[in-house]
Amino acid sequence: MLKKMRRKVKLLITKSFKKTSKPPKTLKPLTPSPSPPSPSSPSSPAMAEPLHHHHHHHPLSSPFLFPRTESSVIPDPSPFFSSDLLSSPLPTNSFFQNFVLKHGDQPEYIHPYLIKSNSSSLSLSSPSQFLASVFIYQIFNPDLTISALNRTDPDSQRRHVVSSFNDLSVTLDLPFSNLRFFLVRGSPFLTCHVSGGTALSITTIHAILSFSSNSHRTKYTIKLNNGQTWLLYSSSPINLTHDISSMTSDAYSGIIRFAILPDSNPGYESIFDRFSSCYPVSGKAELSKPFSLEYRWDKKGWGELLMLAHPLHLRLLSDDDEVTILEDFKFNSIDGELVGVVGDSWKLKLDPISITWNSIKGVKEEAFPEIVSALCRDVEDLNPSNISTNSSYFYGKLISRAARLALIAEEVCFLDVIPAIRKFLKDTITPWLDGTFSGNGFLYDGKWGGLVTKQGSTDSGADFGFGVYNDHHFHLGYFLYGIAVLAKIDPAWGRKYRPQAYSLMADFMTLGRHSLSNYPRLRCFDLWKLHSWASGLTEFADGRNQESTSEAVNAYYSAALMGLAYGDTHLVATGSMLAAMEIKAAQTWWHVREGDKIYPPDFTRENRVVGVLWNNKRDGGLWFAPPEWRECRLGIQVLPLLPITEVLFSDVGFVRDLVKWTLPALGREGVGEGWKGFIYAMEGIYDKEGALEKVKKLKGYDDGNSLTNLLWWIYTRGDEEEGRFGEGKYSLFGHYCH
């Protein structure tokens, strides 16, 4: 796979290293490293500077805050976070969320291990996969469980405490056990700091077939009857004894590390030996340059740092990055093969994308009359008093739909309808921003730090769970799109409501982590997986999940448009970067291409899109539809239909396969006209005339879509050869000047 990449990142075959822009480096003999010095106390994660989300020339003295509320449905975070963390906004959609919900005892997938904390112990699992034609999930078995042999306060009910967290890591302390676990994403080792001369208990649900150590008693090899081989490394000698399914130690202080030999492959052992002495305690991601992301780990011990990269990391690793790829050092994963990378920091670079108000290729003038005719009818139907919903999601879609009409009107040079659209947008958006909307509205929750709705503050199921931090980027993305367009066509309104607009955006787009901030860092976006998680403070056995990647893309795209409307280059850059990453991740894990190696062959053969992607599961079904409803599965990955949709679906060959896979579902009775519209929109990418004929016969449209928007889409499909605007061609400067 790596040989196909158009880059010069160095590869490492197990026996030799190659360095980019460096002289070749020879490996020292692969012998176990000497014991590292005693670990010092881990420091707290460095705090990033907050991003000031406002116009550069008119700084706001203090950010606007919606009225505070005491929600009756939000859980209390205090049992699981250390007291020093409670004064700052807390993550609500993170990779470790299960650890801080209910009893905190559901597992989380911290690649490459499933980790579960329960009863003052921590269990790790090297997961196996269960596969069916429309879903895959990883199975948790407590292969090893680590705890203190004698707790200092055996009656304490407090299971664990999150003492620090960052983009790439979370630190879990087991109170009264003297155990601190550095859970760093992508580490092939599980690392534990043991203090206070603590005797350890290590148990397994399997039988121990063989148990041996080196002469220094700093490395143990444990073979189990399920075929697994585990390695245990310690920073100083540790005395371990064992019986059929447990191991115990004498009093010990220092670092212990656990690692599984993938497929019990003895060839990997020398690699583990070499890198066992350097361990990460935390990791952060920095968005320091446009379309560039840098990972930095705080490491201790000595030697070089070994981590694992998922397939998208490998595609994005920069040519000038001084890392070493261990091409033959691989772990299986539900996200594709995880490959070893050696280096204290990584640089990931994305192809730039241009954020544009209008279509990339433009509308041909001969199509203007037909679009204008539909536009006039759609604008005539705009009437706030006809809106029957007070749901933040469905209301946001209606606002966004109307805003699309304004931009299409500009693109086809028919400005007569702009005043009516402007009035509709002002009448529908303003009540949500000034608190006068009847039946719902935005409020501020201080427990976790974020927006909730009036309905959601008393009902966890209202507004699709917005009140428990579900789908924030989906709902708010639609509002931001409407706000961006209204601020563009009515700058005076935009200036008046800029504080409220930025408060909506900051709920899921704040970059800094600071006690003075009102919102956590990037609420939904996962800087290791490079996509968003929609689910919030709800415990799920398979971790966080996200259904619609296109609505996630819309959120960051809309934030960037708002930056354009307000002349905020920082917001444009941040929104563009997050949208670009979300698109890459969607194309990697949600779009299933024939012949792809990410998923097992049976799943790849039966699916062209994932329905709901979970941290630990892939499901062909949707929250609202079974796997057989393929029109919904396609549509939920397309809506809303925007200029950025062209970038998301830039692979024309894949689009052909996706439509071909979906079309048979239209023979089922009861298929909604709205879903058909999105299928025909995709068909228009490669068959403009055929799709146009079908669109004109539709009898209805999705509540966020319109005939005007579909005609605009079809008529902006170019006549260029397939692939001309392929990957990397959506930065106009890059297209013309490189």
Helices and strands as residue ranges (DSSP letters): G 2-4, E 11-12, E 68-69, G 83-85, G 97-100, E 108-110, E 113-118, E 121-125, E 128-131, E 135-139, E 144-148, E 161-166, E 169-174, E 179-184, E 190-198, E 200-203, E 208-213, E 219-224, E 229-234, E 240-242, E 246-249, E 252-260, G 262-264, G 266-268, H 269-275, E 278-289, E 292-301, E 306-309, H 311-316, E 324-331, E 338-342, E 345-349, G 365-367, H 368-380, G 384-386, H 392-411, G 415-417, H 418-434, E 442-445, E 450-453, G 462-468, H 472-489, H 491-496, H 498-509, E 525-526, E 531-532, E 545-546, H 549-566, H 569-585, I 586-590, H 601-606, E 612-614, E 617-619, H 630-635, H 645-648, H 652-662, G 663-667, H 673-683, H 688-696, H 707-715, H 732-737
